[in-house]
Amino acid sequence: MTQLLSTQTRELENILAELPVEKVQELMDFAYYLRQRYTPHPQRGSATAILNMLVEVGPLQFEEGELETLLEEIEAMRQLDLLESD
């Protein structure tokens, strides 16, 4: 990644300070889009990719019982894979 010059950083800070909150969010969304499009990413589903996404979107939230159901379904699929590979 190219390092921002201190003048660029100050200029961005000044721009952000003058914008309404909803426009700052639009700018952030666009910055995330650019990062997604133009920077290398870890393989989808890898531990690194999952951790990066958690940093961006925050912690996972599940309805009551949803996590247990998902884990049970994953275990069932693993068991099926084991049976099919034998």
N, C-alpha and C positions, 0 to 999 in steps of 0.2 A: 504494500500500500504506500502511496506517496504521502510523505509527511506534510501536513499543512504548515504553511509558514505562519509565524505569529501574527502577521498582518491579516492573513486570511481568517484566522481564528477570531481575531477581534472584529473583523467585518461581519462574520457570521453571527457572532454574539450581538452585535448592534442591530442587525437585521431581525434576529429573533426577538429582541427586546421591543421592537417597534410593531411587531405583528400581533393581531388578535390570536387568542388561544386556538381557535379552530383552524386558522391558517398555519400555525406552528405545527399542529397535528398533521395537516396535509403535507407540509414540508418533511416531517419525520417519516410519513408513509412513503413519500417519494424516495427519500434517502434509503429506507429499507429495501425498496424495489431495486434501486441501483446497486446496492450491495448484493442482493440476491442474484441479480443478473450478471454482474461483472467480477465477482470474487469467487475463487474456488471454494467448493463446499465438500464437507466429508460425505461419504457414501450414505445415501438415504437409509434410515433405520439403524445406523451405527450408534454406538454409545455417544460418540462425539456429536453427531448430528442431533440426537435427542437432548443432550445437555445444552447445546447452543440454542435450541428452540425454547427450552425452559427458561433460559436467560431472557430471551426476547418476549415471550408471552406470559411468563409467570408460572406459578406452580399448577400442577394438574388438579382439577376439581371433579369429583365424581358424585353422582346422586347416591343416596344410601343403598348399599348392596350392589352397586354397579361394578365396582372394582373386583369384588369377589366373583361376580358372574364372569367378567372378562378373564380373570385368572383361571377359573374352572374351564372355560372354553379353550383357552390356550393349552391347558394340560390335556384336555380331551383330544385336541388336534395332535399333540405330541404323541399321545398313546396310539392314535391311528397311524401316524407316520412310522412308529416302531413296528406295529403289526404288519404294515405293508412292506417294510424293508426286510422282514424275516423270510 
